[in-house]
Amino acid sequence: MIQFFIAILLFAGSEQGQVEITADKQERDKNIFRYTGNVLATYQDMRVEAGIITYDEATKELTAGDHVRFVRGEEHLEADHITLNVETKASILTNAKGELGPGLFITAAEAQRSEDGRYYLKNATITTCDGPRPGWTLALARAVLDTNKQVTARNSIFRLESVPLFYLPYVMVPTSDRARSTGFLIPSTSSSTAKGRSLREEFFWAINRSADATFTGEYFTKRGPAGAVRVRAIPDANSNIDLNWLFAVDRTGQACIPLAASLCKNNRLYAGGQSLRILTFGQFGRGFRGVADMNLVSSLPFRQVYEEGFNVISSPLEHSLAFLTRNDPGLSVNMLYGRTGIFFKRTDQPEVTLRKFPALEASVPEQPLGTLPLYWSLDTGLAGIARRDESIKTPIFVERYDLHPAFEFPVLRSTAFDWSQRLGLRETIYTHSLQAQVVSDALNRFSFEYASSFAGPQVERDFGRWKHVIEPSIDYRYLTGADRFRKTILVDDVDLVTNTNEVEYGITNRFFTKRELFSWRLSQKYFFDPTFGGAIIAGRRNVFAPVLDITGFAFADGVRRFSPIVSTMRLSTSASTSTDLQVDYDTRDHLFRSAGVSGGVNRGQFFGGISYFFTRRSAIQIPNNQLRGTFGYGNQLKPGLSAAFSFSYDVEHSLFQGSVAQVGYNTDCYGLSFELSQFNIGARKESRFRFAFSLKNVGSYGTLRRQERLF
């Protein structure tokens, strides 16, 4: 075989390079060179391989045929024929196919490349799927492709697995590898029995590399218009801003609900309104860190009708917290704002509002006192508090000063016994007290606290591969001086202190192999002072510190000597499974007052969780019998089939308050998800169908959002 080499120097400008061509055979006719057999032509960043190449030195035009391969940067094409001007980079390829940029594949009867790098395609297809049988294609009669921006085309047909699905009169598909670019997103739709057919359009604004905004417009055929604005920003590596504003105008409403009479007009409940969620954090220098988690909603019906997620829809709480904190080993300082609103009825204002602002808090963690076996700690704070409910309306700013030093003395610490003593003093001063009405009389609460904690003796026994440990414990607590509880304005845990003289006794069983498999604790409190310094009121739900720390279920409905016996069990047969069970047995009324069980499993692609809570009817609470669960297989990134089901069932009323079923299917280049959901809680009574269809490196279509997926 004869190998020829020619180097042609082009004198068109000082920045021009040279065309280098190798071939099995070469012929020349004046300025025209003809090469055949394994021809390779290179010029700057371009490379052409073909069976035949002709090069005109005068016009700088190269033509090639017979299995042409063209490479320029990230462009890799094959064609039957190519005409290329090496000077201007303009070219025409016939029957072209290949990759134009990372993950963008085309075929075209003719692909014309202009000097500015754009491709003009005729009878073409584009896709982000590699391989001979791509999962999806977009058939284009004519299109303009800018490898650094987008493809624009008219009269296109979208095919999924070779089946034509949609006709698109105009389409614009991004082609750059930038994750974010400004533009309208694909319109989407969903169906709801309560709100009707939804038509949704979004506009995404890429403000800069670290900030963007999404503007959403939505119309419900049975309710009217709604919208949302979401702004996200990451100013630096330690800061984040996420603002989400949702609003709606309810034009038709629904049949009025008696508890929502204040929002009804002409016997119709109109749930229009707005909500705002702000979540942000960042560093402020000198060790200070700021966090804000703000949640505001105009009414409970708006939340139930328009917001998403069962936990959000069912929650009567409107909670906002913002703080600036600095935490050092010896001192923690916090400045904070806190507000909690509680909706008992479906009104446009919370029935109870608790606010703490401004507030300055400081604490010193336990520190050794010299060389003595004695430790001291300190909590202190200065705050402005306020409360508003049906019977209480305080001034906007009630001053409260709290000082709480404490000393702890570990008397005995060993593997068998642990015994420690704790002494504390607490001075809390309020500028207002709670009488028949709020009055501007100062309330000074000076209390003394003593606590003793004893654990042991610890009894162990080995049974071959597993071990059984029994550990009894006794905790005694005495607090005096907090005898004006009914005159105290209640806003947070500082205000929940009452007199108490109590002992808590319990026994814990633990079973081990290499780790703890099962634990069971039985505990109960005995109250030497059954009135808690006069704080208890018969027939009412009493909430204060001594009755809150043994169980999460309410039981203080009057004078109490004994708390319920609290049985707490935890079973963990493997690292991926766990089950917790708590049962409260009331020895005074001789009945099981409440129970709760929760468990979860996560093994391979399977996951699940279930919880059940039961509360018996009493003078201070209505009965509650709730069952919730989530079960699924797979995840949103797993190829193949994924599915999940979540539900919330009211056993007391035999009612599914909410249920969601999702099914998804993913391939290497597209994903498809379907959701069928149902809600029957408060003002939200609907069945709904949603879906999402996503294309690799392109985007997604539909109303099922990533954060709302179960798998």
C-alpha positions in Angstrom: 0.0 0.0 0.0 1.3 3.4 -0.9 0.9 6.1 1.7 0.7 9.8 0.6 1.0 12.9 2.8 0.4 16.5 1.8 0.6 19.6 3.8 -1.0 22.7 2.4 -0.2 26.1 4.0 -3.0 28.6 3.8 -2.1 32.2 3.6 -5.6 33.7 4.2 -4.5 35.3 7.5 -1.9 35.1 10.2 -4.1 33.0 12.5 -4.9 30.3 9.8 -3.4 26.9 10.4 -2.9 24.2 7.8 -4.9 21.4 6.2 -3.3 18.0 6.7 -4.6 15.1 4.6 -3.4 11.5 4.5 -4.7 8.8 2.1 -3.9 5.6 0.3 -4.0 7.4 -3.0 -3.7 11.1 -4.2 -4.3 12.9 -7.5 -3.9 16.6 -8.4 -5.4 18.8 -11.2 -4.0 22.3 -10.7 -5.5 23.5 -7.4 -7.8 20.5 -6.9 -6.6 17.5 -4.9 -8.4 14.2 -5.0 -7.8 11.6 -2.3 -9.1 8.0 -2.1 -8.8 5.2 0.4 -8.8 5.7 4.2 -8.7 9.5 3.8 -8.1 11.6 7.0 -8.3 15.4 6.8 -7.5 17.6 9.8 -7.7 21.4 10.2 -7.5 23.2 13.5 -10.2 21.5 15.7 -11.9 19.8 12.7 -11.5 16.2 11.5 -13.0 14.5 8.5 -12.7 10.8 7.7 -14.1 9.4 4.4 -13.4 7.0 1.5 -13.1 9.9 -0.9 -12.1 13.5 -0.3 -11.7 16.4 -2.8 -10.0 19.6 -1.7 -10.0 22.9 -3.7 -7.0 24.9 -2.6 -8.3 28.1 -4.2 -11.7 28.1 -2.6 -10.7 26.3 0.6 -13.6 23.9 0.0 -13.5 20.3 1.0 -16.0 17.7 -0.2 -16.1 14.1 1.0 -18.2 11.0 0.4 -18.3 7.3 1.1 -18.9 6.8 4.9 -18.1 10.3 6.1 -17.2 11.0 9.8 -17.0 14.6 10.9 -15.7 15.7 14.3 -15.4 19.2 15.6 -15.1 19.7 19.4 -18.2 18.0 20.9 -19.8 17.5 17.5 -19.6 13.9 16.2 -21.5 13.2 13.0 -21.7 10.5 10.3 -23.0 11.3 6.8 -23.2 10.1 3.2 -21.7 13.3 1.9 -20.2 16.6 3.3 -19.2 19.9 1.7 -17.0 22.0 4.1 -15.4 25.3 3.7 -12.4 25.0 6.1 -11.9 28.7 6.3 -15.5 29.7 7.3 -16.4 26.4 9.0 -19.7 26.4 7.0 -20.8 22.9 5.8 -23.6 20.8 4.4 -24.1 17.2 5.4 -26.6 14.8 3.8 -28.2 11.9 5.6 -26.4 12.9 8.8 -26.6 11.3 12.2 -24.7 11.6 15.4 -24.1 13.8 18.5 -24.2 17.6 18.5 -23.0 18.4 22.0 -23.2 16.3 25.2 -26.2 14.0 25.2 -28.0 15.5 22.1 -28.4 13.1 19.2 -29.8 13.9 15.7 -30.6 12.5 12.4 -31.3 14.7 9.4 -31.8 14.3 5.6 -29.7 17.5 5.4 -27.8 19.4 8.1 -26.4 22.8 7.0 -23.9 24.4 9.4 -23.5 28.2 9.2 -20.4 30.2 10.0 -21.8 31.1 13.4 -22.1 27.5 14.4 -25.9 27.0 14.0 -27.3 24.0 12.3 -30.3 24.2 9.9 -31.9 20.8 9.8 -34.4 19.3 7.3 -36.5 16.2 7.9 -34.7 15.6 11.2 -35.1 14.0 14.6 -33.5 14.9 17.9 -33.3 13.0 21.1 -31.2 12.7 24.3 -31.2 8.9 24.1 -28.2 7.1 22.7 -28.4 3.9 20.8 -30.1 2.6 17.6 -33.6 2.6 19.2 -33.9 5.8 21.3 -36.7 5.8 23.8 -38.1 9.1 22.5 -37.6 11.3 19.5 -38.9 14.6 18.3 -39.5 14.6 14.5 -38.9 18.0 12.9 -39.7 19.0 9.4 -37.3 22.0 9.7 -35.4 23.2 12.7 -32.6 25.6 13.8 -30.2 24.2 16.3 -27.7 26.2 18.3 -25.4 23.8 20.1 -24.8 26.4 22.9 -28.5 27.4 23.4 -31.5 25.5 22.0 -33.4 23.9 19.2 -36.4 25.7 17.7 -38.8 24.1 15.3 -42.3 24.2 14.0 -44.7 21.4 13.1 -43.1 18.7 15.2 -44.2 15.3 16.3 -43.2 13.8 19.6 -42.7 10.0 19.6 -42.3 7.7 22.6 -41.0 4.2 21.8 -41.7 5.0 18.1 -45.4 5.7 18.8 -46.5 9.3 17.8 -48.1 11.0 20.8 -48.2 14.8 20.4 -48.2 17.3 17.6 -46.4 20.5 18.6 -46.9 23.5 16.3 -43.9 25.2 18.0 -41.2 23.8 20.2 -38.0 25.0 21.9 -35.6 22.5 23.5 -32.5 23.5 25.4 -29.2 22.1 24.1 -26.6 23.6 26.4 -25.3 21.7 29.4 -26.3 24.6 31.7 -28.7 23.4 34.4 -30.7 26.6 34.4 -31.9 28.9 31.6 -34.6 31.6 31.4 -37.8 30.7 29.6 -41.3 29.3 29.7 -41.7 25.7 31.0 -43.9 23.1 29.3 -47.6 23.7 30.2 -49.2 21.0 32.3 -52.6 19.9 33.4 -54.3 17.7 36.2 -57.8 16.8 37.3 -59.5 17.2 40.6 -63.1 16.5 41.6 -63.1 19.6 44.0 -61.2 22.1 41.8 -61.9 20.8 38.4 -59.5 20.6 35.5 -56.2 22.5 36.1 -54.2 24.3 33.4 -50.8 25.4 34.6 -47.9 27.4 33.1 -44.6 28.4 34.6 -41.9 30.9 33.7 -38.4 30.2 35.0 -36.0 33.2 35.4 -32.4 32.4 35.9 -31.4 35.6 37.6 -27.7 34.7 37.9 -25.6 31.7 38.7 -26.7 31.7 42.3 -30.3 32.8 42.2 -33.5 32.0 40.2 -37.3 32.6 40.4 -40.3 30.6 39.2 -43.6 32.3 38.4 -46.6 30.0 38.2 -50.0 30.7 36.9 -52.8 28.1 37.3 -56.5 28.0 36.5 -59.0 25.6 38.1 -62.3 25.2 36.1 -64.3 24.9 39.3 -62.5 27.4 41.5 -60.8 30.1 39.4 -57.3 31.4 39.2 -54.3 30.6 41.5 -50.6 31.3 41.3 -47.3 31.0 43.0 -43.9 32.7 43.2 -40.8 30.9 44.3 -37.4 32.6 44.7 -34.2 30.6 45.5 -30.7 31.9 46.1 -27.4 30.6 47.4 -25.3 33.8 48.1 -22.4 31.7 49.2 -21.5 28.2 50.4 -22.9 28.7 53.9 -26.1 30.6 53.0 -29.4 29.7 51.4 -32.7 31.6 50.7 -36.0 29.9 49.7 -39.2 31.9 49.5 -42.5 30.4 48.4 -45.7 32.5 48.0 -49.0 30.8 47.1 -52.2 32.6 46.4 -55.7 31.9 45.0 -58.9 33.6 44.1 -61.9 31.3 44.9 -64.8 32.4 42.7 -67.2 29.5 43.3 -66.5 28.1 46.7 -68.3 25.2 48.2 -71.2 24.5 50.6 -70.7 26.4 53.8 -69.2 24.5 56.8 -70.8 25.5 60.2 -67.4 26.0 61.8 -66.3 28.3 59.0 -69.3 30.7 59.1 -67.0 33.7 59.3 -65.7 33.0 55.8 -69.0 32.2 54.2 -71.0 34.4 51.9 -74.5 33.5 50.6 -74.1 30.1 52.3 -70.9 29.4 50.3 -67.4 28.9 51.8 -64.8 30.8 49.8 -61.3 29.4 50.5 -59.3 32.0 48.5 -56.3 33.5 50.2 -52.5 33.2 50.4 -49.7 31.6 52.3 -46.0 32.4 52.6 -43.1 30.2 53.5 -39.6 31.6 54.1 -36.7 29.3 54.8 -33.2 30.9 55.0 -30.0 30.5 56.8 -26.5 32.1 56.6 -23.3 33.0 58.4 -23.0 36.6 59.7 -19.3 36.6 60.9 -17.8 36.5 64.3 -19.3 33.0 64.8 -23.0 34.1 64.4 -25.4 32.1 62.4 -28.9 33.2 61.4 -31.9 31.0 60.6 -35.5 31.9 59.6 -38.3 29.4 59.1 -41.5 31.4 58.7 -44.9 30.0 57.9 -47.9 32.3 57.4 -51.4 31.4 56.0 -54.4 33.6 55.6 -57.0 30.9 56.7 -57.2 27.2 57.5 -59.7 26.6 54.6 -57.1 28.0 52.2 -54.5 25.7 53.5 -56.8 22.7 53.3 -58.0 23.4 49.8 -54.9 24.7 48.0 -51.8 23.5 49.8 -50.2 20.1 49.3 -49.2 17.2 51.7 -51.4 15.6 54.2 -49.3 16.8 57.2 -49.7 20.4 56.0 -53.4 20.1 55.2 -54.2 18.5 58.5 -52.1 20.8 60.7 -53.9 23.6 62.6 -50.5 25.3 63.5 -49.0 28.3 61.9 -45.5 28.4 63.3 -42.7 30.9 62.6 -39.2 31.0 64.1 -36.2 33.2 63.4 -33.0 33.4 65.4 -29.4 34.6 65.4 -27.1 32.3 67.4 -23.6 31.9 68.5 -22.5 28.7 70.2 -19.1 28.5 71.9 -17.9 25.6 74.2 -18.6 27.8 77.3 -21.5 30.0 76.2 -24.5 30.0 73.9 -26.2 33.3 72.9 -29.5 33.5 71.0 -31.6 36.4 69.7 -34.9 35.1 68.4 -38.4 35.8 67.2 -41.1 33.2 67.6 -44.8 33.1 66.7 -47.3 30.3 66.9 -50.9 30.5 65.7 -53.5 27.7 66.4 -56.7 27.3 64.3 -59.4 25.5 66.3 -62.1 26.6 63.9 -61.9 27.3 60.1 -61.6 31.1 60.5 -59.4 33.6 58.8 -57.4 34.2 62.1 -55.9 31.8 64.6 -58.0 31.4 67.8 -54.7 31.3 69.8 -51.7 33.4 69.0 -48.4 33.1 71.0 -45.6 35.5 70.3 -42.1 36.0 71.7 -40.2 39.0 70.4 -37.7 40.5 71.0 -35.9 37.8 73.0 -32.3 37.4 74.1 -31.3 34.1 75.7 -28.0 32.9 77.0 -26.9 29.6 78.5 -23.8 28.1 80.0 -23.6 24.3 79.7 -22.5 22.2 82.6 -19.0 23.3 83.8 -16.8 21.8 86.5 -16.5 24.1 89.6 -12.8 24.1 90.2 -11.4 20.8 91.2 -14.5 19.8 93.2 -16.8 17.0 91.9 -19.4 19.7 91.4 -20.9 21.1 88.1 -22.8 24.3 87.5 -24.9 25.6 84.6 -26.9 28.7 83.8 -29.9 29.7 81.7 -31.1 33.2 81.4 -33.3 35.2 79.1 -35.0 38.6 78.6 -38.1 38.5 76.3 -41.1 40.4 75.3 -44.1 38.0 75.2 -47.7 38.3 74.1 -50.8 36.0 74.0 -54.2 36.3 72.4 -57.1 33.9 72.6 -60.8 34.0 73.3 -60.4 35.0 77.0 -56.9 36.6 77.1 -55.5 39.6 75.2 -52.2 40.8 76.6 -50.4 44.0 75.7 -48.1 43.8 72.6 -45.1 43.7 74.8 -45.1 41.9 78.2 -41.6 41.9 79.6 -40.3 38.7 81.1 -36.9 38.1 82.8 -35.7 34.6 83.7 -32.6 33.6 85.6 -31.9 29.9 86.3 -28.6 28.7 87.8 -28.2 25.1 88.8 -25.7 22.9 90.5 -25.2 19.1 90.1 -23.3 16.8 92.4 -22.6 13.2 91.2 -22.6 11.3 94.5 -21.8 7.9 93.0 -21.0 6.7 89.5 -20.1 3.1 88.8 -21.0 0.3 86.4 -23.7 -0.9 89.0 -25.0 2.3 90.4 -25.5 5.9 89.4 -26.7 8.5 91.9 -26.6 12.3 91.4 -28.2 15.4 93.1 -29.3 18.6 91.6 -30.1 22.0 93.1 -31.5 24.9 91.3 -32.8 28.4 91.8 -35.1 30.2 89.4 -36.2 33.8 89.3 -38.8 34.8 86.7 -40.3 38.3 86.7 -43.3 39.4 84.6 -44.4 43.0 84.1 -48.1 41.7 83.9 -50.0 39.0 85.6 -53.1 37.1 84.7 -56.0 37.8 86.9 -59.7 37.9 85.8 -58.1 40.0 83.1 -54.5 40.9 82.2 -53.3 43.6 84.6 -50.1 45.5 84.8 -49.1 44.1 88.2 -45.7 42.6 88.3 -45.5 38.9 89.0 -42.4 37.6 90.7 -41.9 33.8 90.7 -38.9 32.7 92.8 -38.6 28.9 93.0 -36.3 26.4 94.5 -35.7 23.0 92.9 -34.2 19.8 94.2 -33.8 16.6 92.2 -32.2 13.3 92.9 -31.7 10.6 90.3 -30.7 7.0 91.2 -30.2 4.2 88.7 -29.2 0.6 89.6 -28.3 -1.9 90.7 -27.8 -3.2 87.1 -28.4 -6.9 86.9 -26.9 -8.8 83.9 -27.1 -12.4 82.7 -25.6 -14.0 79.6 -27.5 -16.6 77.7 -24.9 -17.7 75.1 -25.2 -15.4 72.1 -27.4 -12.8 73.8 -27.5 -10.9 77.1 -30.3 -9.7 79.4 -29.9 -6.5 81.5 -32.3 -5.2 84.1 -32.0 -1.7 85.4 -34.3 0.0 88.0 -34.4 3.7 88.5 -35.9 6.2 90.9 -36.1 10.0 90.2 -37.3 12.4 92.9 -38.1 16.0 92.2 -39.2 18.8 94.5 -40.0 22.3 93.4 -41.6 25.1 95.5 -42.3 28.8 95.0 -44.1 28.4 91.6 -47.6 28.6 93.3 -49.0 31.4 91.1 -49.5 29.3 87.9 -53.1 30.5 87.3 -51.8 34.1 87.3 -49.0 33.4 84.8 -49.3 34.3 81.1 -48.5 31.1 79.2 -46.4 31.4 76.0 -43.6 28.8 76.1 -42.0 26.2 78.4 -40.6 28.9 80.8 -44.1 29.6 81.8 -45.2 26.0 82.4 -43.3 25.6 85.8 -45.5 24.7 88.8 -44.9 23.4 92.3 -44.4 19.7 92.4 -43.3 17.0 94.9 -43.1 13.8 92.9 -41.2 10.6 92.5 -40.9 8.6 89.3 -40.0 4.9 89.5 -39.3 2.6 86.7 -37.6 -0.6 85.5 -35.9 -1.2 82.1 -35.2 -4.5 80.5 -32.7 -4.7 77.6 -31.8 -7.6 75.4 -28.5 -7.6 73.4 -26.6 -9.6 70.9 -24.0 -7.5 69.2 -26.4 -4.6 69.6 -29.6 -3.9 71.4 -32.5 -6.0 70.0 -35.3 -5.2 72.4 -36.0 -2.8 75.3 -39.0 -2.5 77.6 -39.5 0.2 80.2 -42.3 0.4 82.8 -42.6 3.7 84.7 -45.0 5.7 86.8 -45.1 8.9 88.8 -46.5 9.4 92.3 -47.4 13.0 93.2 -47.1 13.9 96.9 -48.8 17.2 96.0 -51.8 16.1 93.8 -52.9 19.8 93.2 -49.4 21.0 92.1 -49.6 24.0 94.3 -53.2 24.8 93.3 -52.5 24.7 89.6 -54.7 21.7 88.8 -58.4 22.4 87.7 -60.8 19.5 87.7 -62.6 18.7 84.4 -60.1 20.7 82.3 -57.1 19.8 80.2 -54.2 20.8 82.5 -50.8 21.4 80.7 -47.7 22.1 82.7 -44.2 20.7 83.2 -44.7 17.9 85.8 -47.3 16.1 83.7 -45.6 16.5 80.3 -42.3 14.6 80.8 -43.6 11.1 81.4 -45.9 10.6 78.5 -47.0 12.5 75.4 -50.7 11.7 76.0 -52.8 14.0 78.2 -54.1 12.6 81.5 -54.2 15.5 84.0 -58.0 16.0 84.2 -58.1 16.8 88.0 -56.4 15.9 91.3 -53.9 13.1 90.6 -51.8 11.0 93.0 -50.6 8.6 90.3 -49.9 9.1 86.7 -50.7 6.3 84.3 -48.3 3.4 84.1 -46.3 4.0 80.9 -45.1 1.0 79.0 -42.5 1.8 76.3 -41.1 -0.9 74.1 -38.7 -0.8 71.2 -37.9 -3.8 68.9 -35.1 -3.7 66.4 -34.5 -7.1 64.9 -32.1 -5.7 62.3 -30.3 -2.5 61.3 -33.1 -1.8 58.8 -36.2 -2.4 61.0 -37.5 -0.8 64.1 -40.8 -0.8 66.1 -41.8 1.4 69.0 -44.9 0.8 71.2 -46.2 2.9 74.1 -49.3 2.0 76.1 -50.6 4.1 79.1 -52.7 2.3 81.7 -54.5 4.4 84.2 -54.5 2.7 87.6 -57.1 5.3 89.0 -59.8 4.5 86.3 -58.6 1.0 85.7 -58.4 1.3 81.9 -56.0 1.7 79.0 -56.1 5.4 78.4 -54.0 5.7 75.2 -51.5 3.8 73.0 -49.2 4.5 70.1 -47.2 2.2 67.8 -44.8 3.1 65.0 -42.5 1.0 62.9 -40.4 1.1 59.8 -38.5 -1.2 57.5 -36.0 -0.4 54.7 -34.5 -3.4 53.0 -33.1 -3.2 49.5 -35.6 -1.5 47.2 -38.5 -2.1 49.6 -39.4 0.4 52.3 -42.4 0.9 54.6 -43.6 2.5 57.7 -46.8 2.4 59.8 -48.1 4.3 62.9 -51.2 3.9 65.0 -52.4 6.1 67.8 -55.4 5.5 70.1 -56.8 7.8 72.8 -59.9 7.0 74.8 -62.7 9.5 75.3 -62.4 11.4 78.6 -63.5 14.6 80.2 -60.6 16.5 78.6 -60.4 15.1 75.1 -62.3 13.5 72.3 -61.5 9.9 71.2 -58.8 9.5 68.6 -58.1 6.4 66.6 -55.7 7.0 63.7 -53.8 4.7 61.4 -51.1 5.9 59.0 -48.8 4.0 56.7 -46.4 4.2 53.7 -45.2 1.3 51.6 -43.2 1.2 48.5 -40.6 -0.2 46.2 -37.9 1.6 44.3 -37.0 5.3 44.0 -37.2 8.1 41.5 -33.8 7.3 40.1 -34.1 3.5 39.8 -34.5 2.2 36.2 -37.6 0.1 35.8 -40.8 0.1 37.8 -41.3 1.9 41.2 -44.5 2.1 43.2 -45.6 3.5 46.6 -48.8 3.9 48.6 -49.5 6.2 51.6 -52.6 6.5 53.6 -54.2 8.1 56.7 -57.2 6.3 58.1 -59.6 7.4 60.8 -60.6 4.2 62.5 -63.1 6.0 64.8 -65.2 7.2 61.8 -64.2 4.5 59.3 -62.8 7.2 57.0 -59.8 7.5 54.7 -58.7 11.1 55.4 -56.0 10.9 52.8 -54.5 8.4 50.5 -51.9 8.6 47.7 -50.9 5.9 45.2 -47.9 6.5 42.9 -46.5 4.4 40.1 -43.3 5.3 38.1 -41.3 3.8 35.3 -37.8 5.0 34.4 -35.4 4.3 31.5 -32.0 5.7 30.8 -33.5 8.7 28.9 -37.1 9.3 30.2 -39.3 8.7 33.2 -43.1 8.5 33.6 -45.0 8.8 36.9 -48.7 8.7 37.8 -50.5 9.6 41.0 -54.0 9.0 42.2 -54.8 10.8 45.5 -57.9 11.3 47.7 -58.5 13.7 50.6 -61.4 14.0 53.0 -60.4 16.4 55.8 -62.0 19.7 56.7 -62.6 21.8 53.6 -60.6 19.4 51.4 -62.8 16.7 49.8 -61.4 15.6 46.5 -60.0 12.9 44.3 -57.2 13.9 42.0 -55.1 12.5 39.2 -51.7 13.9 38.4 -48.7 12.8 36.3 -45.2 13.7 35.4 -43.2 13.0 32.3 -39.4 13.8 32.3 -36.9 13.7 29.4 -33.2 13.3 30.0 -31.3 16.6 29.7 -34.5 18.4 28.6 -37.0 18.8 31.4 -40.3 17.5 32.8 -44.0 17.9 32.0 -46.8 17.4 34.4 -48.1 18.5 37.8 -46.4 15.9 40.1 -43.4 17.6 41.7 -40.3 15.9 42.8 -40.7 16.9 46.5 -44.2 15.4 46.5 -43.1 11.9 45.4 -43.4 9.0 47.8 -40.6 7.0 46.2 
